[in-house]
């Protein structure tokens, strides 16, 4: 996430390097998430515990967004 923020807030134009860094960062995050959820059984419990709470908060936010008139 820090790399993405660094690229997005760069003072000079980053050209093709910016999208490349963002893509590599996203791929790295996906690989690490896969490893934490499915391969590392010690992190599996913590990941699902906090993931359910985060998912519930996201779901409540979407329901509130749909329920309240704009």
C-alpha positions in Angstrom: 0.0 0.0 0.0 2.9 2.3 0.8 4.3 1.9 -2.7 0.9 2.7 -4.3 0.6 5.8 -2.2 4.2 6.8 -3.1 3.5 6.5 -6.8 0.1 8.2 -6.6 1.6 11.3 -4.8 4.8 11.5 -6.7 5.7 15.2 -7.4 7.0 14.4 -10.9 5.3 12.4 -13.7 6.1 8.7 -13.3 5.2 7.5 -16.8 5.0 3.8 -17.3 6.7 3.0 -14.1 3.7 4.1 -12.0 1.2 1.6 -13.4 3.8 -1.1 -13.3 4.6 -0.5 -9.6 0.9 -0.5 -8.8 0.4 -3.8 -10.7 3.3 -5.5 -9.0 2.1 -4.2 -5.6 -1.4 -5.6 -6.2 0.0 -9.0 -7.3 2.2 -9.1 -4.3 -0.7 -8.3 -2.0 -2.9 -11.0 -3.6 -0.1 -13.6 -3.2 0.4 -12.7 0.4 -3.3 -12.8 1.1 -3.5 -16.3 -0.5 -0.6 -17.5 1.6 -2.2 -16.1 4.8 -5.6 -17.6 4.2 -4.9 -20.9 2.6 -1.3 -22.0 3.3 -0.3 -20.5 6.7 -2.6 -22.2 9.2 -1.4 -20.0 12.1 -2.6 -16.9 10.3 -5.8 -18.6 9.0 -7.7 -18.1 12.2 -6.7 -14.4 12.6 -7.3 -13.6 8.9 -10.8 -15.1 9.0 -11.6 -13.6 12.4 -10.8 -10.0 11.3 -12.0 -10.6 7.8 -15.5 -11.4 8.9 -15.6 -8.3 11.0 -14.4 -6.2 8.2 -16.8 -7.8 5.7 -19.7 -7.2 8.1 -18.8 -3.5 8.4 -18.6 -3.3 4.6 -21.9 -5.0 4.2 -23.6 -2.7 6.7 -22.1 0.4 4.9 -23.5 -0.8 1.6 -27.0 -1.5 3.1 -27.0 2.0 4.7 -25.9 3.5 1.4 -28.8 1.8 -0.4 -31.4 2.5 2.4 -30.8 6.2 2.8 -32.0 8.5 0.1 -29.4 10.6 -1.7 
